[in-house]
Amino acid sequence: MNGFTLIEVIISAAILFSAVLTLVPILSIMQTEREVLSTRRLIANDLHDSLQLFLWEEKDKQEVNYTKVIANSHVKYSFQVLSKYVKGCAQWENAKKRKEKFCLYGQPT
């Protein structure tokens, strides 16, 4: 007997659809996580650079706040002078619609 029977075709199609239905959500989650991590890395690098500028140039200011757009995210930056350190924080909403906050500390020279 040559060819496939109807049962064999139905079983192979069911296996194929099961694999597709499993992989598509996983790939979607991976893409979202990649976007979240990429944005977090860009914001952390920008916060570091902004904190360095604040440490070098803003000797008389006690607090600075501003907003910037990075990777389609509105990022709120805040810098505070504490007793010995300067605290720089960035707050934004990530691709998963969750609020994130990242802070760095620096010591003025």
Biopython code that builds the backbone (N, CA, C, O; Angstrom):
import numpy as np
from Bio.PDB.StructureBuilder import StructureBuilder

atoms = [
    (1, "MET", "N", (0.829, -1.167, 0.000)),
    (1, "MET", "CA", (0.000, 0.000, 0.000)),
    (1, "MET", "C", (0.887, 1.248, 0.000)),
    (1, "MET", "O", (1.747, 1.396, 0.868)),
    (2, "ASN", "N", (0.687, 2.125, -0.946)),
    (2, "ASN", "CA", (1.486, 3.332, -1.076)),
    (2, "ASN", "C", (0.753, 4.518, -0.474)),
    (2, "ASN", "O", (-0.475, 4.589, -0.524)),
    (3, "GLY", "N", (1.524, 5.469, 0.106)),
    (3, "GLY", "CA", (0.928, 6.699, 0.626)),
    (3, "GLY", "C", (0.551, 6.577, 2.096)),
    (3, "GLY", "O", (0.742, 5.538, 2.728)),
    (4, "PHE", "N", (0.007, 7.679, 2.621)),
    (4, "PHE", "CA", (-0.391, 7.757, 4.019)),
    (4, "PHE", "C", (-1.889, 7.524, 4.144)),
    (4, "PHE", "O", (-2.667, 7.844, 3.246)),
    (5, "THR", "N", (-2.260, 6.973, 5.252)),
    (5, "THR", "CA", (-3.690, 6.842, 5.521)),
    (5, "THR", "C", (-4.158, 8.120, 6.210)),
    (5, "THR", "O", (-3.346, 8.920, 6.676)),
    (6, "LEU", "N", (-5.443, 8.297, 6.268)),
    (6, "LEU", "CA", (-6.015, 9.497, 6.878)),
    (6, "LEU", "C", (-5.637, 9.603, 8.352)),
    (6, "LEU", "O", (-5.381, 10.704, 8.838)),
    (7, "ILE", "N", (-5.596, 8.509, 9.056)),
    (7, "ILE", "CA", (-5.231, 8.522, 10.483)),
    (7, "ILE", "C", (-3.798, 8.997, 10.662)),
    (7, "ILE", "O", (-3.522, 9.789, 11.563)),
    (8, "GLU", "N", (-2.892, 8.534, 9.832)),
    (8, "GLU", "CA", (-1.496, 8.964, 9.940)),
    (8, "GLU", "C", (-1.355, 10.457, 9.696)),
    (8, "GLU", "O", (-0.589, 11.127, 10.387)),
    (9, "VAL", "N", (-2.083, 10.983, 8.723)),
    (9, "VAL", "CA", (-2.034, 12.418, 8.428)),
    (9, "VAL", "C", (-2.604, 13.220, 9.595)),
    (9, "VAL", "O", (-2.034, 14.249, 9.958)),
    (10, "ILE", "N", (-3.697, 12.785, 10.184)),
    (10, "ILE", "CA", (-4.308, 13.488, 11.318)),
    (10, "ILE", "C", (-3.357, 13.482, 12.524)),
    (10, "ILE", "O", (-3.208, 14.501, 13.198)),
    (11, "ILE", "N", (-2.724, 12.357, 12.794)),
    (11, "ILE", "CA", (-1.801, 12.263, 13.922)),
    (11, "ILE", "C", (-0.583, 13.162, 13.697)),
    (11, "ILE", "O", (-0.165, 13.867, 14.616)),
    (12, "SER", "N", (-0.015, 13.149, 12.508)),
    (12, "SER", "CA", (1.154, 14.001, 12.248)),
    (12, "SER", "C", (0.777, 15.487, 12.288)),
    (12, "SER", "O", (1.573, 16.308, 12.746)),
    (13, "ALA", "N", (-0.415, 15.843, 11.819)),
    (13, "ALA", "CA", (-0.870, 17.237, 11.897)),
    (13, "ALA", "C", (-1.085, 17.652, 13.347)),
    (13, "ALA", "O", (-0.760, 18.779, 13.721)),
    (14, "ALA", "N", (-1.626, 16.761, 14.161)),
    (14, "ALA", "CA", (-1.838, 17.068, 15.578)),
    (14, "ALA", "C", (-0.502, 17.280, 16.291)),
    (14, "ALA", "O", (-0.384, 18.177, 17.126)),
    (15, "ILE", "N", (0.488, 16.477, 15.974)),
    (15, "ILE", "CA", (1.818, 16.648, 16.570)),
    (15, "ILE", "C", (2.426, 17.981, 16.126)),
    (15, "ILE", "O", (3.008, 18.700, 16.938)),
    (16, "LEU", "N", (2.293, 18.304, 14.855)),
    (16, "LEU", "CA", (2.819, 19.561, 14.336)),
    (16, "LEU", "C", (2.133, 20.765, 14.994)),
    (16, "LEU", "O", (2.807, 21.707, 15.410)),
    (17, "PHE", "N", (0.823, 20.740, 15.090)),
    (17, "PHE", "CA", (0.094, 21.845, 15.723)),
    (17, "PHE", "C", (0.428, 21.953, 17.212)),
    (17, "PHE", "O", (0.495, 23.061, 17.745)),
    (18, "SER", "N", (0.635, 20.845, 17.880)),
    (18, "SER", "CA", (1.023, 20.884, 19.292)),
    (18, "SER", "C", (2.386, 21.556, 19.455)),
    (18, "SER", "O", (2.589, 22.352, 20.372)),
    (19, "ALA", "N", (3.301, 21.234, 18.572)),
    (19, "ALA", "CA", (4.625, 21.859, 18.639)),
    (19, "ALA", "C", (4.545, 23.360, 18.378)),
    (19, "ALA", "O", (5.196, 24.147, 19.065)),
    (20, "VAL", "N", (3.757, 23.754, 17.399)),
    (20, "VAL", "CA", (3.598, 25.179, 17.083)),
    (20, "VAL", "C", (2.924, 25.906, 18.235)),
    (20, "VAL", "O", (3.357, 26.993, 18.618)),
    (21, "LEU", "N", (1.873, 25.321, 18.791)),
    (21, "LEU", "CA", (1.169, 25.968, 19.899)),
    (21, "LEU", "C", (2.023, 26.066, 21.160)),
    (21, "LEU", "O", (1.753, 26.900, 22.024)),
    (22, "THR", "N", (3.035, 25.236, 21.272)),
    (22, "THR", "CA", (3.949, 25.311, 22.401)),
    (22, "THR", "C", (5.054, 26.344, 22.154)),
    (22, "THR", "O", (5.424, 27.080, 23.068)),
    (23, "LEU", "N", (5.571, 26.403, 20.951)),
    (23, "LEU", "CA", (6.703, 27.269, 20.651)),
    (23, "LEU", "C", (6.345, 28.741, 20.486)),
    (23, "LEU", "O", (7.138, 29.602, 20.869)),
    (24, "VAL", "N", (5.195, 29.054, 19.939)),
    (24, "VAL", "CA", (4.834, 30.456, 19.689)),
    (24, "VAL", "C", (4.770, 31.272, 20.984)),
    (24, "VAL", "O", (5.350, 32.357, 21.021)),
    (25, "PRO", "N", (4.100, 30.816, 22.044)),
    (25, "PRO", "CA", (4.122, 31.608, 23.282)),
    (25, "PRO", "C", (5.517, 31.729, 23.900)),
    (25, "PRO", "O", (5.863, 32.772, 24.456)),
    (26, "ILE", "N", (6.308, 30.673, 23.804)),
    (26, "ILE", "CA", (7.665, 30.723, 24.345)),
    (26, "ILE", "C", (8.499, 31.762, 23.603)),
    (26, "ILE", "O", (9.235, 32.523, 24.231)),
    (27, "LEU", "N", (8.395, 31.804, 22.289)),
    (27, "LEU", "CA", (9.133, 32.790, 21.505)),
    (27, "LEU", "C", (8.656, 34.205, 21.799)),
    (27, "LEU", "O", (9.459, 35.137, 21.822)),
    (28, "SER", "N", (7.374, 34.371, 22.021)),
    (28, "SER", "CA", (6.837, 35.691, 22.363)),
    (28, "SER", "C", (7.363, 36.167, 23.714)),
    (28, "SER", "O", (7.742, 37.330, 23.859)),
    (29, "ILE", "N", (7.387, 35.288, 24.687)),
    (29, "ILE", "CA", (7.912, 35.631, 26.014)),
    (29, "ILE", "C", (9.401, 35.965, 25.920)),
    (29, "ILE", "O", (9.865, 36.911, 26.557)),
    (30, "MET", "N", (10.143, 35.202, 25.138)),
    (30, "MET", "CA", (11.572, 35.465, 24.978)),
    (30, "MET", "C", (11.812, 36.828, 24.327)),
    (30, "MET", "O", (12.737, 37.538, 24.723)),
    (31, "GLN", "N", (11.006, 37.204, 23.347)),
    (31, "GLN", "CA", (11.152, 38.501, 22.699)),
    (31, "GLN", "C", (10.869, 39.637, 23.684)),
    (31, "GLN", "O", (11.584, 40.639, 23.695)),
    (32, "THR", "N", (9.836, 39.487, 24.506)),
    (32, "THR", "CA", (9.513, 40.509, 25.498)),
    (32, "THR", "C", (10.623, 40.631, 26.525)),
    (32, "THR", "O", (11.010, 41.744, 26.884)),
    (33, "GLU", "N", (11.143, 39.512, 27.005)),
    (33, "GLU", "CA", (12.240, 39.534, 27.975)),
    (33, "GLU", "C", (13.494, 40.165, 27.382)),
    (33, "GLU", "O", (14.207, 40.896, 28.068)),
    (34, "ARG", "N", (13.762, 39.887, 26.116)),
    (34, "ARG", "CA", (14.916, 40.489, 25.443)),
    (34, "ARG", "C", (14.763, 42.004, 25.401)),
    (34, "ARG", "O", (15.727, 42.735, 25.632)),
    (35, "GLU", "N", (13.562, 42.475, 25.108)),
    (35, "GLU", "CA", (13.304, 43.916, 25.071)),
    (35, "GLU", "C", (13.456, 44.542, 26.461)),
    (35, "GLU", "O", (14.030, 45.622, 26.598)),
    (36, "VAL", "N", (12.938, 43.861, 27.495)),
    (36, "VAL", "CA", (13.054, 44.364, 28.869)),
    (36, "VAL", "C", (14.521, 44.480, 29.278)),
    (36, "VAL", "O", (14.933, 45.502, 29.828)),
    (37, "LEU", "N", (15.305, 43.446, 29.013)),
    (37, "LEU", "CA", (16.724, 43.456, 29.396)),
    (37, "LEU", "C", (17.522, 44.487, 28.604)),
    (37, "LEU", "O", (18.411, 45.140, 29.150)),
    (38, "SER", "N", (17.207, 44.633, 27.328)),
    (38, "SER", "CA", (17.901, 45.617, 26.509)),
    (38, "SER", "C", (17.625, 47.036, 27.008)),
    (38, "SER", "O", (18.540, 47.853, 27.113)),
    (39, "THR", "N", (16.359, 47.322, 27.312)),
    (39, "THR", "CA", (16.011, 48.647, 27.828)),
    (39, "THR", "C", (16.669, 48.885, 29.184)),
    (39, "THR", "O", (17.178, 49.978, 29.437)),
    (40, "ARG", "N", (16.667, 47.894, 30.047)),
    (40, "ARG", "CA", (17.290, 48.020, 31.361)),
    (40, "ARG", "C", (18.785, 48.323, 31.233)),
    (40, "ARG", "O", (19.318, 49.150, 31.974)),
    (41, "ARG", "N", (19.450, 47.662, 30.306)),
    (41, "ARG", "CA", (20.872, 47.899, 30.088)),
    (41, "ARG", "C", (21.130, 49.314, 29.560)),
    (41, "ARG", "O", (22.056, 49.984, 30.018)),
    (42, "LEU", "N", (20.318, 49.771, 28.599)),
    (42, "LEU", "CA", (20.475, 51.130, 28.074)),
    (42, "LEU", "C", (20.267, 52.180, 29.155)),
    (42, "LEU", "O", (21.021, 53.149, 29.235)),
    (43, "ILE", "N", (19.247, 51.991, 29.988)),
    (43, "ILE", "CA", (18.951, 52.955, 31.049)),
    (43, "ILE", "C", (20.049, 52.941, 32.105)),
    (43, "ILE", "O", (20.436, 53.998, 32.604)),
    (44, "ALA", "N", (20.554, 51.766, 32.450)),
    (44, "ALA", "CA", (21.632, 51.686, 33.440)),
    (44, "ALA", "C", (22.886, 52.402, 32.934)),
    (44, "ALA", "O", (23.548, 53.107, 33.696)),
    (45, "ASN", "N", (23.210, 52.225, 31.664)),
    (45, "ASN", "CA", (24.368, 52.916, 31.096)),
    (45, "ASN", "C", (24.161, 54.427, 31.075)),
    (45, "ASN", "O", (25.076, 55.185, 31.397)),
    (46, "ASP", "N", (22.970, 54.862, 30.699)),
    (46, "ASP", "CA", (22.685, 56.297, 30.656)),
    (46, "ASP", "C", (22.679, 56.892, 32.065)),
    (46, "ASP", "O", (23.151, 58.011, 32.268)),
    (47, "LEU", "N", (22.147, 56.149, 33.039)),
    (47, "LEU", "CA", (22.156, 56.628, 34.419)),
    (47, "LEU", "C", (23.595, 56.779, 34.916)),
    (47, "LEU", "O", (23.921, 57.757, 35.588)),
    (48, "HIS", "N", (24.433, 55.833, 34.593)),
    (48, "HIS", "CA", (25.841, 55.917, 34.984)),
    (48, "HIS", "C", (26.488, 57.173, 34.402)),
    (48, "HIS", "O", (27.164, 57.915, 35.114)),
    (49, "ASP", "N", (26.278, 57.407, 33.105)),
    (49, "ASP", "CA", (26.868, 58.589, 32.470)),
    (49, "ASP", "C", (26.306, 59.878, 33.063)),
    (49, "ASP", "O", (27.051, 60.831, 33.290)),
    (50, "SER", "N", (25.000, 59.915, 33.317)),
    (50, "SER", "CA", (24.387, 61.107, 33.894)),
    (50, "SER", "C", (24.871, 61.347, 35.325)),
    (50, "SER", "O", (25.066, 62.493, 35.729)),
    (51, "LEU", "N", (25.062, 60.284, 36.083)),
    (51, "LEU", "CA", (25.572, 60.426, 37.444)),
    (51, "LEU", "C", (27.000, 60.978, 37.431)),
    (51, "LEU", "O", (27.356, 61.802, 38.273)),
    (52, "GLN", "N", (27.810, 60.528, 36.485)),
    (52, "GLN", "CA", (29.164, 61.047, 36.375)),
    (52, "GLN", "C", (29.146, 62.548, 36.080)),
    (52, "GLN", "O", (29.907, 63.309, 36.678)),
    (53, "LEU", "N", (28.281, 62.971, 35.164)),
    (53, "LEU", "CA", (28.167, 64.403, 34.866)),
    (53, "LEU", "C", (27.704, 65.179, 36.089)),
    (53, "LEU", "O", (28.211, 66.265, 36.368)),
    (54, "PHE", "N", (26.737, 64.621, 36.821)),
    (54, "PHE", "CA", (26.243, 65.289, 38.026)),
    (54, "PHE", "C", (27.358, 65.420, 39.060)),
    (54, "PHE", "O", (27.484, 66.459, 39.709)),
    (55, "LEU", "N", (28.161, 64.381, 39.214)),
    (55, "LEU", "CA", (29.256, 64.417, 40.186)),
    (55, "LEU", "C", (30.311, 65.449, 39.801)),
    (55, "LEU", "O", (30.875, 66.110, 40.673)),
    (56, "TRP", "N", (30.579, 65.593, 38.517)),
    (56, "TRP", "CA", (31.633, 66.495, 38.066)),
    (56, "TRP", "C", (31.177, 67.943, 37.980)),
    (56, "TRP", "O", (31.951, 68.853, 38.276)),
    (57, "GLU", "N", (29.907, 68.173, 37.569)),
    (57, "GLU", "CA", (29.481, 69.528, 37.232)),
    (57, "GLU", "C", (28.546, 70.178, 38.241)),
    (57, "GLU", "O", (28.609, 71.395, 38.416)),
    (58, "GLU", "N", (27.694, 69.437, 38.903)),
    (58, "GLU", "CA", (26.641, 70.007, 39.746)),
    (58, "GLU", "C", (27.077, 70.040, 41.202)),
    (58, "GLU", "O", (26.556, 69.276, 42.015)),
    (59, "LYS", "N", (28.001, 70.890, 41.541)),
    (59, "LYS", "CA", (28.528, 70.931, 42.908)),
    (59, "LYS", "C", (27.567, 71.594, 43.893)),
    (59, "LYS", "O", (27.547, 71.219, 45.065)),
    (60, "ASP", "N", (26.776, 72.562, 43.455)),
    (60, "ASP", "CA", (25.956, 73.334, 44.385)),
    (60, "ASP", "C", (24.513, 72.855, 44.485)),
    (60, "ASP", "O", (23.800, 73.286, 45.391)),
    (61, "LYS", "N", (24.058, 71.991, 43.602)),
    (61, "LYS", "CA", (22.662, 71.558, 43.620)),
    (61, "LYS", "C", (22.471, 70.395, 44.583)),
    (61, "LYS", "O", (23.326, 69.515, 44.686)),
    (62, "GLN", "N", (21.356, 70.398, 45.279)),
    (62, "GLN", "CA", (21.048, 69.328, 46.219)),
    (62, "GLN", "C", (20.188, 68.239, 45.586)),
    (62, "GLN", "O", (20.278, 67.073, 45.972)),
    (63, "GLU", "N", (19.344, 68.619, 44.606)),
    (63, "GLU", "CA", (18.453, 67.630, 43.998)),
    (63, "GLU", "C", (18.125, 68.063, 42.575)),
    (63, "GLU", "O", (17.864, 69.238, 42.316)),
    (64, "VAL", "N", (18.140, 67.114, 41.669)),
    (64, "VAL", "CA", (17.812, 67.369, 40.266)),
    (64, "VAL", "C", (16.883, 66.265, 39.797)),
    (64, "VAL", "O", (17.135, 65.089, 40.056)),
    (65, "ASN", "N", (15.802, 66.636, 39.103)),
    (65, "ASN", "CA", (14.859, 65.679, 38.522)),
    (65, "ASN", "C", (14.606, 66.067, 37.069)),
    (65, "ASN", "O", (14.460, 67.247, 36.748)),
    (66, "TYR", "N", (14.556, 65.079, 36.209)),
    (66, "TYR", "CA", (14.176, 65.328, 34.817)),
    (66, "TYR", "C", (13.724, 64.019, 34.183)),
    (66, "TYR", "O", (13.933, 62.938, 34.733)),
    (67, "THR", "N", (13.099, 64.141, 33.014)),
    (67, "THR", "CA", (12.576, 62.975, 32.293)),
    (67, "THR", "C", (13.227, 62.921, 30.917)),
    (67, "THR", "O", (13.487, 63.951, 30.295)),
    (68, "LYS", "N", (13.482, 61.713, 30.458)),
    (68, "LYS", "CA", (14.139, 61.485, 29.187)),
    (68, "LYS", "C", (13.500, 60.262, 28.533)),
    (68, "LYS", "O", (13.034, 59.365, 29.235)),
    (69, "VAL", "N", (13.472, 60.211, 27.210)),
    (69, "VAL", "CA", (12.933, 59.051, 26.497)),
    (69, "VAL", "C", (14.100, 58.196, 26.014)),
    (69, "VAL", "O", (14.966, 58.655, 25.269)),
    (70, "ILE", "N", (14.099, 56.944, 26.458)),
    (70, "ILE", "CA", (15.118, 55.982, 26.043)),
    (70, "ILE", "C", (14.405, 54.707, 25.608)),
    (70, "ILE", "O", (13.644, 54.115, 26.374)),
    (71, "ALA", "N", (14.657, 54.296, 24.382)),
    (71, "ALA", "CA", (14.073, 53.059, 23.832)),
    (71, "ALA", "C", (12.555, 53.050, 23.991)),
    (71, "ALA", "O", (11.980, 52.050, 24.423)),
    (72, "ASN", "N", (11.912, 54.148, 23.648)),
    (72, "ASN", "CA", (10.455, 54.307, 23.715)),
    (72, "ASN", "C", (9.898, 54.212, 25.127)),
    (72, "ASN", "O", (8.711, 53.938, 25.304)),
    (73, "SER", "N", (10.726, 54.431, 26.120)),
    (73, "SER", "CA", (10.283, 54.444, 27.515)),
    (73, "SER", "C", (10.571, 55.821, 28.103)),
    (73, "SER", "O", (11.656, 56.371, 27.915)),
    (74, "HIS", "N", (9.598, 56.365, 28.808)),
    (74, "HIS", "CA", (9.796, 57.627, 29.507)),
    (74, "HIS", "C", (10.474, 57.317, 30.835)),
    (74, "HIS", "O", (9.902, 56.655, 31.701)),
    (75, "VAL", "N", (11.701, 57.806, 30.980)),
    (75, "VAL", "CA", (12.521, 57.494, 32.146)),
    (75, "VAL", "C", (12.640, 58.745, 32.997)),
    (75, "VAL", "O", (13.046, 59.801, 32.512)),
    (76, "LYS", "N", (12.284, 58.623, 34.268)),
    (76, "LYS", "CA", (12.391, 59.730, 35.207)),
    (76, "LYS", "C", (13.685, 59.569, 35.990)),
    (76, "LYS", "O", (13.884, 58.575, 36.689)),
    (77, "TYR", "N", (14.558, 60.558, 35.864)),
    (77, "TYR", "CA", (15.831, 60.552, 36.574)),
    (77, "TYR", "C", (15.729, 61.463, 37.785)),
    (77, "TYR", "O", (15.109, 62.525, 37.727)),
    (78, "SER", "N", (16.338, 61.041, 38.874)),
    (78, "SER", "CA", (16.417, 61.892, 40.065)),
    (78, "SER", "C", (17.790, 61.698, 40.703)),
    (78, "SER", "O", (18.292, 60.581, 40.830)),
    (79, "PHE", "N", (18.371, 62.818, 41.096)),
    (79, "PHE", "CA", (19.680, 62.815, 41.741)),
    (79, "PHE", "C", (19.556, 63.560, 43.057)),
    (79, "PHE", "O", (19.035, 64.674, 43.096)),
    (80, "GLN", "N", (20.030, 62.953, 44.130)),
    (80, "GLN", "CA", (19.984, 63.550, 45.467)),
    (80, "GLN", "C", (21.375, 63.509, 46.070)),
    (80, "GLN", "O", (22.115, 62.537, 45.917)),
    (81, "VAL", "N", (21.713, 64.592, 46.760)),
    (81, "VAL", "CA", (22.980, 64.623, 47.486)),
    (81, "VAL", "C", (22.693, 64.164, 48.908)),
    (81, "VAL", "O", (21.961, 64.827, 49.644)),
    (82, "LEU", "N", (23.266, 63.033, 49.294)),
    (82, "LEU", "CA", (23.145, 62.521, 50.652)),
    (82, "LEU", "C", (24.358, 63.001, 51.436)),
    (82, "LEU", "O", (25.101, 63.848, 50.940)),
    (83, "SER", "N", (24.581, 62.497, 52.622)),
    (83, "SER", "CA", (25.674, 63.000, 53.462)),
    (83, "SER", "C", (27.032, 62.904, 52.766)),
    (83, "SER", "O", (27.724, 63.913, 52.637)),
    (84, "LYS", "N", (27.422, 61.723, 52.321)),
    (84, "LYS", "CA", (28.714, 61.555, 51.660)),
    (84, "LYS", "C", (28.579, 61.158, 50.198)),
    (84, "LYS", "O", (29.554, 61.207, 49.449)),
    (85, "TYR", "N", (27.394, 60.771, 49.793)),
    (85, "TYR", "CA", (27.208, 60.201, 48.468)),
    (85, "TYR", "C", (26.149, 60.961, 47.688)),
    (85, "TYR", "O", (25.362, 61.730, 48.241)),
    (86, "VAL", "N", (26.158, 60.718, 46.388)),
    (86, "VAL", "CA", (25.103, 61.197, 45.508)),
    (86, "VAL", "C", (24.349, 59.967, 45.030)),
    (86, "VAL", "O", (24.948, 59.008, 44.543)),
    (87, "LYS", "N", (23.038, 60.005, 45.174)),
    (87, "LYS", "CA", (22.188, 58.893, 44.757)),
    (87, "LYS", "C", (21.489, 59.283, 43.467)),
    (87, "LYS", "O", (20.785, 60.291, 43.409)),
    (88, "GLY", "N", (21.689, 58.482, 42.438)),
    (88, "GLY", "CA", (21.015, 58.689, 41.159)),
    (88, "GLY", "C", (20.100, 57.526, 40.872)),
    (88, "GLY", "O", (20.530, 56.372, 40.896)),
    (89, "CYS", "N", (18.831, 57.819, 40.598)),
    (89, "CYS", "CA", (17.848, 56.763, 40.330)),
    (89, "CYS", "C", (17.141, 57.011, 39.003)),
    (89, "CYS", "O", (16.955, 58.153, 38.582)),
    (90, "ALA", "N", (16.756, 55.929, 38.363)),
    (90, "ALA", "CA", (15.960, 55.980, 37.136)),
    (90, "ALA", "C", (14.727, 55.123, 37.358)),
    (90, "ALA", "O", (14.822, 54.002, 37.858)),
    (91, "GLN", "N", (13.558, 55.657, 36.981)),
    (91, "GLN", "CA", (12.292, 54.917, 37.092)),
    (91, "GLN", "C", (11.617, 54.918, 35.730)),
    (91, "GLN", "O", (11.610, 55.930, 35.030)),
    (92, "TRP", "N", (11.048, 53.769, 35.357)),
    (92, "TRP", "CA", (10.366, 53.654, 34.071)),
    (92, "TRP", "C", (9.417, 52.474, 34.113)),
    (92, "TRP", "O", (9.428, 51.679, 35.053)),
    (93, "GLU", "N", (8.591, 52.371, 33.073)),
    (93, "GLU", "CA", (7.677, 51.244, 32.913)),
    (93, "GLU", "C", (8.226, 50.386, 31.781)),
    (93, "GLU", "O", (8.439, 50.875, 30.672)),
    (94, "ASN", "N", (8.455, 49.106, 32.062)),
    (94, "ASN", "CA", (9.074, 48.244, 31.065)),
    (94, "ASN", "C", (8.047, 47.710, 30.062)),
    (94, "ASN", "O", (6.871, 48.070, 30.121)),
    (95, "ALA", "N", (8.492, 46.859, 29.152)),
    (95, "ALA", "CA", (7.634, 46.321, 28.097)),
    (95, "ALA", "C", (6.538, 45.425, 28.641)),
    (95, "ALA", "O", (5.546, 45.180, 27.955)),
    (96, "LYS", "N", (6.699, 44.930, 29.860)),
    (96, "LYS", "CA", (5.664, 44.107, 30.499)),
    (96, "LYS", "C", (4.698, 44.950, 31.312)),
    (96, "LYS", "O", (3.878, 44.414, 32.057)),
    (97, "LYS", "N", (4.792, 46.279, 31.173)),
    (97, "LYS", "CA", (3.933, 47.241, 31.886)),
    (97, "LYS", "C", (4.140, 47.180, 33.397)),
    (97, "LYS", "O", (3.206, 47.398, 34.168)),
    (98, "ARG", "N", (5.362, 46.883, 33.809)),
    (98, "ARG", "CA", (5.715, 46.877, 35.231)),
    (98, "ARG", "C", (6.671, 48.028, 35.507)),
    (98, "ARG", "O", (7.520, 48.354, 34.677)),
    (99, "LYS", "N", (6.527, 48.637, 36.669)),
    (99, "LYS", "CA", (7.404, 49.738, 37.063)),
    (99, "LYS", "C", (8.751, 49.167, 37.492)),
    (99, "LYS", "O", (8.824, 48.172, 38.214)),
    (100, "GLU", "N", (9.810, 49.820, 37.032)),
    (100, "GLU", "CA", (11.161, 49.419, 37.426)),
    (100, "GLU", "C", (11.889, 50.630, 37.973)),
    (100, "GLU", "O", (11.619, 51.765, 37.581)),
    (101, "LYS", "N", (12.815, 50.374, 38.881)),
    (101, "LYS", "CA", (13.640, 51.427, 39.462)),
    (101, "LYS", "C", (15.053, 50.887, 39.600)),
    (101, "LYS", "O", (15.269, 49.767, 40.064)),
    (102, "PHE", "N", (16.015, 51.711, 39.184)),
    (102, "PHE", "CA", (17.420, 51.328, 39.254)),
    (102, "PHE", "C", (18.191, 52.505, 39.818)),
    (102, "PHE", "O", (18.046, 53.625, 39.327)),
    (103, "CYS", "N", (19.003, 52.280, 40.835)),
    (103, "CYS", "CA", (19.747, 53.350, 41.494)),
    (103, "CYS", "C", (21.232, 53.047, 41.502)),
    (103, "CYS", "O", (21.654, 51.894, 41.601)),
    (104, "LEU", "N", (22.011, 54.107, 41.395)),
    (104, "LEU", "CA", (23.456, 54.040, 41.529)),
    (104, "LEU", "C", (23.903, 55.097, 42.525)),
    (104, "LEU", "O", (23.234, 56.114, 42.706)),
    (105, "TYR", "N", (25.023, 54.854, 43.164)),
    (105, "TYR", "CA", (25.571, 55.807, 44.126)),
    (105, "TYR", "C", (26.956, 56.217, 43.670)),
    (105, "TYR", "O", (27.703, 55.418, 43.105)),
    (106, "GLY", "N", (27.291, 57.481, 43.923)),
    (106, "GLY", "CA", (28.611, 57.975, 43.580)),
    (106, "GLY", "C", (29.115, 58.882, 44.685)),
    (106, "GLY", "O", (28.339, 59.448, 45.455)),
    (107, "GLN", "N", (30.422, 59.007, 44.745)),
    (107, "GLN", "CA", (31.044, 59.861, 45.753)),
    (107, "GLN", "C", (31.699, 61.040, 45.043)),
    (107, "GLN", "O", (32.593, 60.865, 44.215)),
    (108, "PRO", "N", (31.238, 62.250, 45.382)),
    (108, "PRO", "CA", (31.849, 63.423, 44.743)),
    (108, "PRO", "C", (33.293, 63.582, 45.168)),
    (108, "PRO", "O", (33.673, 63.236, 46.287)),
    (109, "THR", "N", (34.088, 64.113, 44.255)),
    (109, "THR", "CA", (35.513, 64.301, 44.567)),
    (109, "THR", "C", (35.780, 65.677, 45.105)),
    (109, "THR", "O", (36.924, 66.006, 45.419)),
]
sb = StructureBuilder()
sb.init_structure("model")
sb.init_model(0)
sb.init_chain("A")
sb.init_seg("    ")
for serial, (resi, resn, name, xyz) in enumerate(atoms, 1):
    if name == "N":
        sb.init_residue(resn, " ", resi, " ")
    sb.init_atom(name, np.array(xyz, "f"), 0.0, 1.0, " ", f" {name:<3s}", serial, name[0])
structure = sb.get_structure()
